Amino acid sequence: MKISVAAPKAKKIAKKLEIHGDERIDNYFWLNERENPEVIKYLEEENAYNDEMTAHTKHFQENLFEELKARIKEDDTSVPYKMNGYWYYVRFETGKNYPIYARKKETLEAEEQILFDCNKMAQGHSYFKLTGLSISPDNNLISFGVDTVSRRKFTIQVKNIETGEILPTKIETTTGSSTWANDNKTLFYTRKDEETLRSDKIYQHILGENPDDDILVYHEKDETFNAYVYKSKSKKYIIIGSSSTVSDEYRILNADFPRGNFHLFQERIRGLEYGIAHYQDFFYVLTNADDATNFKLMKTPTEKTAKDNWEEVIPHRKDVLLEDVDIFRDYLVLGERTQGLNKIRIMRWDEQEDYYLPFDNETYTAYTGNNPDFDTNILRYGYNSLTTPASVIDFNMKTKESEVKKEQSVEDPSFRKENYTSERIWATAQDGTKVPMSLVYKKGLKKDGNNPVLQYAYGSYGHTTDPSFSTSRLSLLNRGFVFAIAHVRGGEYLGREWYEEGKLLHKRNTFTDFIDCSKFLIQQNYTSAKYLYAFGGSAGGMLMGGILNMAPQLYNGVIAAVPFVDVVSTMLDDSIPLTTGEYDEWGNPNDKNYYEYMKSYSPYDNVQAQDYPNILVTTGFHDSQVQYWEPAKWVAKLRELKTDSNILLFHTNMEAGHGGASGRFEALKEVAEDYAFILDLEGISE
């Protein structure tokens, strides 16, 4: 890439921001004026500059898109699952961008009943998303949510499956999800605050009545909590949940009596996290109660749900993270994580058996799938690795026989999974902590320091990036790239403490872990700074901003997607969606200690006059999670201060939000854009 046209220059309007006696001057604060024509003009100038600077790669991007698309089986169908007498599945048709939801009664040989054809529903919309499908107990009605803007504000509607009629009722500004009471006419759903988009109110809607008259059954007034509602797997209870980063609270109602009052399960206690599942005469409680950092399983009678009545089923283990439970008539299934690796443990209730599913890969991903039925010996689970396409497997817990129901199809006759290899390596962080990385590359790699490496991480909210297969990634691996996932602190890869050591006043560990992983890759001759690239999105985009300020010399190129980079200002503005609920993740900067620590790493606040590598920044104008102005301000400040002549590109999708483009293949165009950026830096154009 060579600079051939002048980069856009945002005007500077000094805005003084003062708190705790500290003054910050924000010259680009004005870019948050969404309706300001000058803001739109600046974003369009950046898009035009991006188009000009990447014009020589447009043909390559198109070829990459076709290459990515060609690996995906177009006429694909999910593995059907049975629920309440019907088999449900999702299928795609050749040449179409959106899924078709369908079902068949009793047997898979029965006539297909199409629930939704999203290709038809998406017509006339530049963005479309369907969510929250919920079938009434009598199988005749289905509620669903639709978003055509990408602001995560869904409209709930109801369809009569038998007649195909969509009822006239429209419930606006919701999460899109809803759940039926057992009377087939009462729906419970969650509304969002119009300004902050926080999920704060649970309503009861009766079919045929005006949504304006819906009954408010719960209002979550604590701005650090979000509320939601769902039905227990047993179908006996409607459950209202309310959660913050560090606390949970539930209310339960017999689903046969939707006009009744919800009963408080266990009142919130700061630091007490718990989740509940109902089976027969007990609720099973997955919780961190009483210093169970990695969680334990308790049970309590349905009539005595307060914490004092909880009895231990699976004790806390210091070296095992208990992630989830799945309950069957004869079996209890546990999802565990040990030394970063997923384990699926199967236990009979009568204690006659207790065993783990065997997985022998060095680095892989395994998880329980959709198991809506109590009365079965079949456990559905998923398995894949960095080299192995995803499989859906039915495992008979009684006979221990497995049936692979489906393996992800890679529509490329040259693909052979044995041509690739994966490994797990451990870097040493600056404080002596060992940080794992999962790597995948084509066999025959020479560790001579000349291999291009794309290093990825997220590292926040306890979210674990498991080492999973990607057909898109083959386009990099086949061109000689190594793909590396850095399992940095802030995720939960090595247990709950791994998360705790990468949040609040320990957040900088996330950045330094990533940097130390980069240094290790260079030291071990996988690559060198000339060939090392980094990528992260959202909170992972903040990570990219952090490493760019702290160690820009380590990378040739960095991609930051929808990056959360203006941390201090965003966390001081409680009108922005998500802000108040984030205090337990980042801290509340109204507290001076958190303010000063946050300011020490906030990417926007720490841009300085220094050389930066080549950078691509992408965002969505309608993003409700990371507002478009964060990356816009960051890019403007980088343009002002950076001392190098490297590329800085900024692309705003004016029609999309946080998740990017909708549609099965449209999103691949964004992947092609990212790949073309780093491949072009490597001098690869085909």
C-alpha positions, 0 to 999 in steps of 0.5 A: 500500500502506498498513500496516494491521496490526502487522508480526511482531517476532522476539525477540532473543537475543544471540549473540556471534560473535568472530574476529580480535579482532572481535566481532559480536552477532547477535540473530537467530542463533536463527532457524537452528534449523530444527526449533524450533517458534518458528522455524516460528511466526515464519515463519508469522507473516511469511507471515500478515502478507504475506497480510494486506498483499497481500490487496488484490492477491490478485485482481490476482495471480490475473489476472496469473497467468492472463495469464502462463499464457495466453501459453504454448503449453500443448500444446507440443513441443521440437524433436526431436534424433537420437541413436543411432537415436532421435529424442528430444523433450519435450512438454507437454499442455494443463492439465498442469504437468509435461513428458512425455519421449518418443522415436521410432525412426529416423523422426518418423513412428514410434510414440511411446515415452513414457519418463516422464510427469512428471505421473503421477510428481509425483502426491502430491508438492508438489514434483517434479523429474526430472533426469539422463536417461541412455540405455544404449548399447543403447537399452534402459535409462534412468537418471534422478534424482528429487527430491521435497523440493527439497533437491537430493538426488536418488535415482537409479533405472533404467527398462527402456524396453522393458518399462516396469519401473522396477528396484528399485534406488534410489541415494540422496543423489546429484546425479541424474546418471549415465552408462553404460559401454559394457557396458550394465550399469555406471553411474557416478554422484556421491554428495553429502556428507549434511551439506554436500551437496558432490558428493565421491564417484564410484561404480561401480554394476553393475545387479542388485547392492546399491548398498551394495556399489557401488565407490568409484572416486574421492573428492574430499577437497579441500572446495573442489572438487566432483566429477562424472562424464560420458561424452565425445561420442565415447562412448569415455571415461568422464570424472571431473571435479573443479572449484573456482572457479579450478582443474580436474582430470580423469580418463579411462577407456576406456568399453569397460573399466569395471573399469579404472583412471582415468588422470589427464589433467592434475593440478590446479594452482591457477589452471589451468582447463581443459575437455576434448573427445575427437575421433579421436586427440586431446583438445581442451583449452579452457584459461586456461593460461599467462595466457590470461585469456580462454581458448584452445584446445589439443590433445593426443594421447590417450596424452599428456595432460599439459600439457607435450604441449598444442599450440595450436589457437586462440590467446588473444585479449585482446578475445575470450572463448572460451566453448565448443567443439563438434566435428564430423567436418569442422568446429570450432565456437567459441562466442565473446564480443566486447564482450559479444555472442555470436559463433558461429564455424565453421571447417573442419578442412582450413582451407578455411573460417572464418566467423561466423554473421551476427547484426545485432541491437544486443543479443541471445543466440546459443548452440549447442544440442544437437549429439550427432552428430559425423558431420553438417554440421548445427549446431543453435543457438539465437537470441533477443533482448529483443524476439525470441522464442527460435528453434531453428535448424538451420544447414548448415555446408556449404551455409550454409542455415538452417532455423528448426525452431521459434520460441517461440510467444507465445499472445497475438494482440496481440503484435507484436515490432515494437511493442518496441525494445531498446538497449544503453547504457553507464553510467560507474562511479565509477572511470571504467569503462564498464558496459553495460546492455541495455534493452527497452521498448514503442515510443513511450517518452518520456524524461521521468523518469516511466517505471517501470523494473525493473533486474535484475542477478546479478553473481557467479560469472562468470555472464552474464545474456544479453539474452533474450526473456521472455513473462512480462516482456510484462506489465510492458512492456505496462504502461509499464515499461522492463526493464534488465539491468545487466551489472555486474562479477562476471559475464563479459559483457565477458570474464574480467577483468570477472569478476575485477574483481567477486569477492574483494577487488573484490566491492564493484564489483558493488554500485557498478556497479549503483548507478551504472547506476541513477543513469545511468538517472535522469540520462538521464530514463528514470526517477526514484527515484520509479519505479525498482525493482530485482530480484535473486535468490540472489547477485543477492539479495545485490546487492539487500541491498548496494544497499539499504544503500548507496543506498536513496534511489535506489529505490521498491521492491526484490525480493530472491529467495532472497537470500544476505545473511548473508555473513560468518556463512555463509562461516565455517560450513563445515557449510553446503552450498556454503560451502567451495567458495565461498572462491575467489568471496568469500574465506575469512573465516578470513583477516582481510583477507577477513573485514574486506572481507566484513564491509564489504559483507555486507547483514545486517551493514550494516543500519542505522538509515535509511530503506529503500524498499519491499521484498519478500523471498522464500525457500524453507524447503528451500533448500540453497543459501541457507538460509531463515534468511539472509533471515529474519534479515535481515528481522528486523533490517530491521524492528528498525532501519529508520526509514521506514514503507515496506512490508517483506514476507517470504514463505517457501514452506514446500514449496520450495527454491532454485529455487522451486515446481516445475511449469510453471505453479506458478512463474508464481504467484511471478512474479505475486506479484513483479509485483503487488508493484511494479505495486501500488506504481505504483498499477496494479491491472489 
